[in-house]
Amino acid sequence: MTDNKIILDGKEVSFTPGETIYEIATRQETFIPTLCYDPRLKAFGACRLCVVDIKGMKNPVASCTTAATAGMDVSTSNERIEKFRKTLLEMVVSENRELEVTPLRSIASQELTLLVDKYDAHNGRFQGAQSGHSKLDDANPFLLRDYDLCISCYRCVRVCAEQEGDYAISVMNRGFHTQITTEFNGFLKDSACTFCGQCVQTCPTGALGDKKALRNA
């Protein structure tokens, strides 16, 4: 095999140094699921749905944060990987109040629902504590903050920081106490938020919504 080539699902493909496995797979139109990935943002590797198998490695790796190296032999889908993804999705939805939200909440709001349908992850075998509490008393006229639907992908936090440079929202606590919040856990109008809507447009579950679109429906 020549330099800067890997085997992707049995096919030899070229890559540019620095490209991740996920980027290569996307370019090859090979489907790899993800919930925390946004091409505008630095890869985060939080949701773990994008894991792949690499020959010679015992454990699967996150394709969005793993740079390709010459000679890699990558499997993006096999029985072990698909079972892992389904189980992970079942764990994610076990925390959510609902999956069926109107697409009017945001462009990306159906991402979780579509993946759950694809992997038939509705069985409800995982139940327990939930994280994220909605801030429905935030009376701003623009952004709905329904954090009962939050899956802690942090896309909203990262787009606010990396794309807008506002740092208006952040994360507090850990585990089941994790919460998307603003400074001092207050209202958006009292934060550095400019109501640009970028956080809404990247949210994959509808936890953030466009109030204007919902009012006009």
C-alpha positions as CSV (number, residue, x, y, z in Angstrom):
1,M,0.0,0.0,0.0
2,T,1.3,3.5,-0.9
3,D,1.5,6.4,1.5
4,N,-1.6,8.3,2.5
5,K,-4.0,5.4,1.8
6,I,-6.2,3.3,4.1
7,I,-8.5,0.4,3.7
8,L,-12.1,1.6,4.4
9,D,-14.6,-1.3,4.5
10,G,-12.4,-3.3,2.2
11,K,-11.7,-0.5,-0.3
12,E,-8.4,1.3,-0.6
13,V,-8.9,5.1,-0.4
14,S,-6.5,8.1,-0.3
15,F,-6.5,10.7,2.4
16,T,-4.9,14.0,3.1
17,P,-2.6,14.1,6.2
18,G,-4.6,15.3,9.2
19,E,-7.9,14.0,7.9
20,T,-9.9,12.0,10.4
21,I,-11.5,8.6,9.7
22,Y,-14.9,10.3,9.9
23,E,-14.0,12.9,7.3
24,I,-12.7,10.3,4.9
25,A,-15.8,8.2,5.3
26,T,-18.0,11.2,4.7
27,R,-16.1,12.1,1.6
28,Q,-16.6,8.5,0.4
29,E,-20.3,8.8,1.2
30,T,-20.0,6.1,3.9
31,F,-22.6,6.5,6.6
32,I,-21.3,6.8,10.2
33,P,-23.8,8.0,12.8
34,T,-23.1,10.9,15.1
35,L,-24.9,13.3,17.5
36,C,-22.1,15.5,18.8
37,Y,-20.5,16.3,15.4
38,D,-20.9,19.6,13.6
39,P,-18.5,20.2,10.7
40,R,-18.1,23.8,11.7
41,L,-16.8,22.8,15.1
42,K,-13.7,21.1,16.5
43,A,-14.3,17.3,16.8
44,F,-15.4,16.4,20.3
45,G,-15.9,12.7,20.5
46,A,-18.6,12.9,23.2
47,C,-21.5,10.8,21.8
48,R,-19.3,7.8,20.8
49,L,-21.8,6.8,18.1
50,C,-19.1,7.3,15.4
51,V,-16.9,4.5,16.7
52,V,-15.2,2.2,14.2
53,D,-13.0,-0.9,14.4
54,I,-9.4,-0.6,13.3
55,K,-7.6,-3.9,12.6
56,G,-5.1,-4.6,15.3
57,M,-6.8,-2.5,18.0
58,K,-8.8,-4.2,20.7
59,N,-11.3,-1.5,21.3
60,P,-13.3,0.7,18.8
61,V,-12.2,4.3,18.4
62,A,-14.1,7.5,17.8
63,S,-13.8,8.2,14.1
64,C,-14.3,11.9,14.4
65,T,-11.2,12.4,16.6
66,T,-9.0,9.7,15.2
67,A,-6.6,10.9,12.4
68,A,-5.9,8.5,9.6
69,T,-2.5,6.9,9.2
70,A,-1.2,5.0,6.2
71,G,-2.1,1.4,6.3
72,M,-5.1,1.5,8.6
73,D,-7.7,-1.1,8.0
74,V,-11.0,0.4,9.1
75,S,-14.4,-1.2,9.5
76,T,-17.2,1.4,9.9
77,S,-20.0,-1.2,10.4
78,N,-20.1,-4.7,11.7
79,E,-22.2,-6.7,14.2
80,R,-20.2,-5.5,17.2
81,I,-20.2,-1.9,16.2
82,E,-23.9,-1.8,15.3
83,K,-24.9,-3.5,18.6
84,F,-22.8,-0.9,20.4
85,R,-24.5,2.0,18.6
86,K,-28.0,0.6,19.3
87,T,-27.3,0.2,23.0
88,L,-25.8,3.6,23.3
89,L,-28.9,5.2,21.6
90,E,-31.2,3.2,24.0
91,M,-29.2,4.7,26.9
92,V,-29.5,8.2,25.4
93,V,-33.3,8.1,24.9
94,S,-33.9,6.6,28.3
95,E,-33.3,10.2,29.7
96,N,-35.5,12.1,27.2
97,R,-39.0,13.1,28.0
98,E,-40.0,12.6,24.3
99,L,-38.6,12.0,20.9
100,E,-41.3,13.3,18.6
101,V,-40.7,17.0,18.4
102,T,-41.8,19.3,15.7
103,P,-39.2,20.1,13.0
104,L,-40.1,23.8,13.5
105,R,-37.9,23.8,16.6
106,S,-34.8,23.8,14.5
107,I,-33.2,22.4,11.3
108,A,-31.3,19.7,13.2
109,S,-34.0,18.8,15.7
110,Q,-34.8,15.5,14.1
111,E,-31.3,14.0,14.2
112,L,-31.8,11.9,17.4
113,T,-35.2,10.7,16.3
114,L,-34.0,9.6,12.9
115,L,-31.1,7.6,14.4
116,V,-33.4,5.9,17.0
117,D,-35.7,4.9,14.2
118,K,-32.9,3.6,12.1
119,Y,-31.5,1.5,14.9
120,D,-34.9,0.5,16.4
121,A,-33.8,1.8,19.8
122,H,-37.2,2.4,21.3
123,N,-37.5,-0.6,23.6
124,G,-37.1,1.3,26.8
125,R,-35.0,-1.3,28.5
126,F,-32.9,1.4,30.3
127,Q,-34.6,3.6,32.9
128,G,-33.3,5.7,35.7
129,A,-32.2,9.2,36.6
130,Q,-32.3,12.0,34.2
131,S,-30.1,15.0,33.6
132,G,-31.0,18.5,32.4
133,H,-33.9,20.6,33.6
134,S,-35.8,22.8,31.3
135,K,-35.6,26.6,31.7
136,L,-39.2,27.3,30.4
137,D,-39.4,30.3,32.7
138,D,-36.9,32.1,30.5
139,A,-39.2,34.8,29.1
140,N,-37.1,35.8,26.1
141,P,-39.1,36.0,22.9
142,F,-36.6,34.0,20.7
143,L,-35.1,30.8,22.2
144,L,-36.9,27.9,23.8
145,R,-34.8,26.2,26.4
146,D,-36.4,22.7,26.9
147,Y,-33.4,20.9,28.5
148,D,-35.5,17.8,29.4
149,L,-34.6,16.9,25.8
150,C,-30.9,17.7,26.2
151,I,-28.4,14.8,25.6
152,S,-25.2,16.8,26.6
153,C,-23.7,16.8,23.2
154,Y,-22.5,20.4,23.9
155,R,-22.9,21.5,20.3
156,C,-24.8,24.6,21.5
157,V,-22.1,25.5,23.9
158,R,-19.3,24.9,21.4
159,V,-21.0,26.8,18.5
160,C,-21.6,29.8,20.8
161,A,-17.9,29.8,21.7
162,E,-16.2,28.7,18.5
163,Q,-18.4,30.3,15.9
164,E,-19.8,33.4,17.6
165,G,-17.2,34.0,20.3
166,D,-19.9,35.0,22.8
167,Y,-19.4,32.2,25.4
168,A,-22.9,33.0,26.6
169,I,-23.8,29.4,27.5
170,S,-21.7,26.8,29.3
171,V,-22.0,23.5,31.2
172,M,-22.2,23.1,35.0
173,N,-21.9,19.9,37.1
174,R,-21.2,16.4,35.9
175,G,-23.0,13.1,35.4
176,F,-26.8,13.2,35.9
177,H,-26.4,16.7,37.4
178,T,-25.0,18.1,34.1
179,Q,-26.9,21.2,33.0
180,I,-26.5,23.6,30.1
181,T,-26.7,27.0,31.6
182,T,-25.7,30.7,31.5
183,E,-23.5,32.6,33.9
184,F,-25.0,32.3,37.4
185,N,-27.7,30.1,35.9
186,G,-29.8,33.0,34.9
187,F,-31.8,34.1,31.9
188,L,-30.4,34.6,28.4
189,K,-31.2,38.3,28.4
190,D,-28.9,38.7,31.3
191,S,-26.0,36.9,29.7
192,A,-23.7,37.6,26.7
193,C,-26.2,36.0,24.4
194,T,-26.9,38.0,21.2
195,F,-29.9,35.7,20.2
196,C,-28.1,34.8,16.9
197,G,-29.9,31.4,16.9
198,Q,-26.8,29.3,16.1
199,C,-27.3,27.2,19.2
200,V,-30.8,26.4,18.1
201,Q,-29.8,25.5,14.6
202,T,-27.2,22.9,15.8
203,C,-29.3,21.2,18.5
204,P,-30.0,17.6,17.4
205,T,-32.9,16.9,19.7
206,G,-35.1,20.1,19.8
207,A,-33.9,20.9,23.3
208,L,-33.4,24.4,21.9
209,G,-36.1,25.8,19.7
210,D,-37.1,28.8,17.7
211,K,-40.0,30.4,19.6
212,K,-40.9,32.6,16.6
213,A,-41.3,29.6,14.3
214,L,-43.3,27.8,16.9
215,R,-45.6,30.8,17.4
216,N,-46.3,31.2,13.7
217,A,-47.0,27.5,13.1
